[in-house]
Amino acid sequence: MIDYAKRVRDSVERNGFHTTSVGAGEKPAYSYSTGIYKSYAIPEIIISALPPNLSHELISQYVERFRATGPLIGERITAAKERFDYYLVPVPFVRIQDYVLATIKYYESDPFDFLQLVYPDTNLLFPGEEGYDYDQELFGPFPPDERE
C-alpha cells in the first residue's frame, strides 16, 4: 500500500497540487491543498464544511484564476466559474497546524502560506452578517477590514 505522503507528492508532481479532505468529527469537515505554493507561488487554500468534490473544484478554480496574477486577499471576489462570491483571508499558521498535516509533511522546513476561502450560506450571507446560518469554521479574522 502506498503511503499518503507519497500519494500527495505524486499528485503534486502530476497535477500541480493535491487536495486532502478530512471528515467531520467534533468540528466541521474541511479540505486543504498541498503543493500550490511550490507549483504556482500562490498560497495554499483551506475550506471548511463543504463536500470534498466541491472543495476540490473551488481549489482548482482558485489556481486557474490566480496563478498568473496572485490572489485578491481580503476582498469580496465575484464569482466567475465559481458558484458564489467568496473571500480569501490570511490564516495564522498556529490556527491550522493541527489541520494541514499533509502540507506540513510535504514542505518539511520550507516556508508556505495559507488562505481560507470563506463562502456565504445558502441565503448568500457571509459570516458576521445578520441571519448568517452555517457551520463554517473560521481560521483567520473575518470579516476582513476592506479599508486596508
N, C-alpha and C positions, 0 to 999 in steps of 0.2 A: 504494500500500500504506500502511495506517495504521501510524504508528509505535507502538511498545509503550507509551510514556508516555501517548499519547492513549487507547489501549485501556484502560489502568489507570484513568485519570481518568473515562472514560465508564462503566466498570464500577462504580466507586465511586459515581458520581452515580446510576446506575440501581439498584444493589443494596446500597449502604452500605459495601461493601468489595470488594476484588479478591484472588484467590489466585494467586500465582506459584509454579510448580513448576519445579525445576531437576533435571535428570537426574544420575545417578551418574557420577562420574569417579574421581578419586583418593580422594574422600570419598563417603560415602553421599548419596543423593538427599535433597532437602529441599523443603519448601513453606513459604511465609510469606504473611502477609496485608499488605494496604495499605489504609488508609482507616478501619479500625476505630476508631483513636484519635480521628480527626476526627469520624466519624459517631456514635459511641456513648460517647466519653470513657472507654474502657477500653483497656488495652494491646493492641498488635498481637501476633500469635502466630507462632512458628516451630516447625515439626515436622520432625524428622529421620527419614529412612529408612522412610517409609510411602508407599504409592502415592498419586499425585495425587488421585484421586477420594475416597479415604478421608480424606486430609488436608483436602480442601475440606469434606467432610461434618463433620469434627471442628471445623474453624474455624467453620462455620455454627452448629453446636450450642453452641459457646463463646459466640458473640454472642447467640444466643437465650437461653441460660441466665444470662448475667452482665451483659447490657447495662443492666438495671434496678438491679442490686444491687452490681455490681463483682465482680471475680474473687476467689476464695479462693486466696491466694498461699502456697505452701509447705506446703499441707495435702493429704493424700490426698483426692481428690474421688471420691465414689462415683458410679458410672455411673447416669445417668438414661436418656436416649435413646442415650448413647454405648455403644460395645461393650465397654468395660472401664474400670476405675478409672484415674485419672491424677493427676499433679501439675502445677501451674503454677508455674514457678520464674523468678525475675528473670534477665534476661540482660544482662550488661555490653555496652554498645554496641561497645566495641573488639573483642569476640569475634565480632560478626556484621557488622561494617561492610562486609566484602567479600562478604557473602552476600545482603544485603537491598537491592540497588541500586535496584530499582523503588520501594521505600518511601522511600529517601533522596531520590530524584529527585522523588517526589510531594510530600513535605513541604518540600523545599528547606531553608530555615533554621528552619522551625517545629519545636518540640520534639515528640517522641513517645517512647513506651516500648515495650519488647518483653518478652514472656514466652515461655518454651519449654514446650510441652506434652510432658511426659515420661510415657511409657506403659510397660506391662510387656511382657515377652517372651511367647511362646506358652504358657509354663508359669505365667504371671501373676506372674513375679518381676520386681522393679524393679532398675535398675542399682544395684550395690553389694550386692545380696542374693546369698548363696551360690547358685551354679548359674545365675545370670543369663547368658543367651546370645542377644545380638542386637547388631547393628552400629549402633545409635542413637548419633549424635554428641551429646555433652552440651555445651551452650554456657554454662551457668551452673552454680553449685555444686549438686551433688546427691550424697547425699540432703540435702534441706533440714533445717535444725535446727528440729524441730517444737516445741521448748521455748519458742521466742520468741513 
